[in-house]
Amino acid sequence: MSRLNKFLDWIASKIASKIIIQLNKELSKQNEDICILLKEELAIIKEQNMSNKKQIAEISKQLDVLGRTLRGKGFN
């Protein structure tokens, strides 16, 4: 029975080893894919941030002009 158990343990360790190798490959691939997606999302966020900054600057200018206009007409 001892030899049979040793043989079964050996087979189990070989199978487990191959499964672990395949799992590690798959996880590495998924991590690479996630990293690529995160980089793309970061690029989009940076782009949106720049656009928002431009819009805020334009709105600030418009509010400044409106404030000057109102003060000039005595609506302050």
Secondary structure, 3 states (H helix, E strand, C coil): CHHHHHHHHHHHHHHHHHHHHHHHHHHHHHHHHHHHHHHHHHHHHHHHHHHHHHHHHHHHHHHHHHHHHHHHCCCC
